């Protein structure tokens, strides 16, 4: 499934998130966004961790306002630190471009042996996704939207195919583009605080950043996560292998210390040894250790499994589920789908169906077409302003799934007329 050389330990868990409120936290941020793509290389004294500075070869910023910090260690580890905590470390176009460029630089730098990606200490989020306010502000500007999408997906593709080990440390909220940063890595470490979701359908977009590749291979549970945008925690992430290791936050500094000082860390066996040494069995108690899948697996299988024919088929099953088996879960799940953009639900369902038979490059090709075309529509702006800012129900251009014209729906998956708009691994 995922690029994985970790020799992981596995365990299980779950939960449920108010997606609109979480997204609203991002929109309420007073931090201004920028559209510049210039990169700075200033010394970043704020990039320190608990590791002794004697092991740091150099420390610098690759973005304006030090939104991304980099520490290069003498043993060949390059640590990339997301440093935009007031915006839940959401990724604007400058950050995406800088991440893409620094990863390409590290790929060709013989001194760099391992890349580690984390958020700044004390942040509530690893990364809440792409900067949705900036993205929505490009409404009507096809080239800007296409550039944003292609830049982000190219960065994710680089991580997926990176020839050197990549470790991501995920603590706190991780959604959308943050999932893209982590799920494509070799080693995906989560803490007890992780809150994972792909809630794009609720704002008129789609689960993207390559997640259609992974979620399509998780059967009924993957389809459930994609369509509903439900939140899961460490136990479910470990059991689905969307995460490779569970390490409690209180010992994470020890892990970072050892990784950044071990001279043999470039070896996959040594990285696996270090992570497995600190990886813990998931606790059986605690809200953060609950499992959506274990709690509702029979209902999820009945409603989202056994090859559903359509979104309407799933809705019909949920109505039956509500009556026969699980009234509360069925009602809540129906409500989640009804609160989402109908066109997004149809696109999400079909994209997972197709992704099951595609390789990762083909998936990004499909998602580039869908992401650009959905973003140019008024639904995204409507979804962001109503769901996130005004916190009212959006008025979707197609109010029901039955009202979406089949010819228009099919055209969303077609190649672009202009080849330059297609996904490009060298973008």
Secondary structure as UniProt FT lines:
FT   HELIX           19..27
FT   HELIX           45..47
FT   HELIX           53..55
FT   STRAND          56..61
FT   HELIX           64..66
FT   STRAND          68..73
FT   TURN            74..75
FT   STRAND          77..82
FT   HELIX           85..87
FT   TURN            88..89
FT   HELIX           93..108
FT   TURN            110..111
FT   STRAND          114..119
FT   TURN            121..122
FT   STRAND          125..127
FT   HELIX           132..137
FT   TURN            138..140
FT   HELIX           142..160
FT   STRAND          165..170
FT   STRAND          173..175
FT   HELIX           177..183
FT   STRAND          187..190
FT   TURN            192..193
FT   STRAND          195..197
FT   HELIX           200..203
FT   TURN            209..210
FT   HELIX           211..215
FT   HELIX           216..218
FT   HELIX           219..228
FT   HELIX           234..240
FT   STRAND          245..246
FT   HELIX           249..251
FT   HELIX           252..259
FT   TURN            260..261
FT   TURN            263..266
FT   HELIX           268..278
FT   HELIX           287..289
FT   HELIX           292..304
FT   HELIX           311..324
FT   HELIX           327..338
FT   HELIX           342..355
FT   TURN            356..357
FT   HELIX           360..376
FT   HELIX           378..383
FT   HELIX           384..390
FT   HELIX           401..403
FT   HELIX           406..411
FT   TURN            412..413
FT   HELIX           419..421
FT   TURN            425..426
//
